[in-house]
Amino acid sequence: MQESQATSTERVPRLTTQLLEQRSAFLRFLAAKVGTATAEDILQSCYLKLVQKGPQLQKDESVVSWFYTILRHATVDYYRRNATRDRAHEQFAAEAPVSYEAEV
C-alpha cells in the first residue's frame, strides 16, 4: 500500500471520532434550520458522506469546518427538494379536475 493511502486510511477513524464528539452541536445547527426530526435524517446522511469522502480531506483541512460545509449544503438541498415537490403538487392541483366524481 502506498504511504499516502495508508496515512489517509489511518486518519478516517480519528476524523470520525472528532465529528462524533460534535454530534450535539451539529444537531442543534441543523434543528435550527430544518426542525429536529429532519435534522437527524440529514446528519445521518452527512455521516455517510464522511465515510465516503473522508480519505480525500487534505491533511491541514479542519474536518469540523468541512463537515459544517457539508451540513449547510445538505440543508440547501433539503429546501430545494421541498420546493420542487411543492411546485409539482401545485401544478398537479391546477391541472386536476375539480372533482373525480362521475358526471351523470
C-alpha positions in Angstrom: 0.0 0.0 0.0 1.3 3.5 -0.8 2.3 5.7 2.1 -0.3 8.4 1.3 -3.1 5.9 1.1 -2.1 4.4 4.4 -2.0 7.8 6.1 -5.4 8.7 4.7 -6.9 5.4 5.8 -5.5 5.8 9.3 -6.9 9.4 9.6 -10.6 8.3 8.9 -11.2 6.8 12.4 -9.6 9.9 14.1 -11.7 12.2 11.9 -14.9 10.2 12.6 -14.2 10.5 16.4 -13.8 14.2 16.1 -17.1 14.5 14.3 -19.0 12.2 16.7 -17.8 14.3 19.6 -19.5 17.3 17.9 -22.8 15.4 17.2 -25.0 17.5 19.6 -23.6 20.8 18.1 -24.3 19.5 14.6 -27.9 18.6 15.6 -28.5 22.0 17.1 -27.2 23.6 14.0 -29.5 21.6 11.7 -32.5 21.7 14.0 -32.5 25.5 14.0 -32.7 25.3 10.2 -35.0 22.3 9.4 -36.5 21.0 12.7 -35.5 18.2 15.0 -36.8 15.2 13.1 -35.3 16.2 9.8 -32.1 17.3 11.4 -31.4 13.7 12.5 -32.0 12.4 9.0 -29.7 15.0 7.4 -27.0 14.4 9.9 -27.1 10.6 9.3 -26.8 11.2 5.5 -23.9 13.6 6.1 -22.1 11.0 8.3 -22.4 8.6 5.3 -20.7 11.2 3.1 -17.9 11.4 5.7 -17.3 7.7 5.3 -17.3 8.0 1.5 -15.2 11.3 1.2 -13.2 11.3 4.4 -9.9 10.0 2.9 -10.0 12.8 0.4 -9.6 15.5 3.0 -6.4 17.5 2.9 -4.1 17.0 5.9 -4.4 20.6 7.1 -8.1 20.9 6.5 -10.3 21.1 9.5 -12.7 18.2 9.5 -15.2 20.1 11.6 -15.3 23.1 9.2 -15.5 20.7 6.3 -18.4 18.9 7.9 -20.3 22.2 8.6 -20.0 22.9 4.9 -21.5 19.5 4.1 -24.3 20.2 6.6 -25.0 23.6 5.0 -25.1 22.1 1.5 -27.4 19.3 2.8 -29.7 21.9 4.3 -29.9 23.8 1.0 -30.6 20.5 -0.9 -33.4 19.7 1.6 -35.1 23.0 0.9 -34.6 22.7 -2.9 -36.2 19.2 -2.9 -39.1 20.5 -0.9 -39.6 23.5 -3.2 -39.5 21.2 -6.2 -42.0 18.9 -4.7 -44.3 21.7 -3.7 -44.3 23.2 -7.2 -45.1 19.8 -8.6 -48.1 19.4 -6.2 -49.3 22.9 -7.1 -49.0 22.2 -10.8 -50.9 18.9 -10.4 -53.6 20.6 -8.4 -54.0 23.3 -11.0 -54.3 20.7 -13.8 -56.6 18.3 -11.9 -60.3 18.4 -12.4 -62.3 19.9 -9.6 -63.9 16.6 -8.8 -63.3 13.0 -9.7 -67.0 12.1 -9.2 -68.6 10.6 -12.3 -70.8 13.0 -14.1 -74.4 11.8 -14.6 
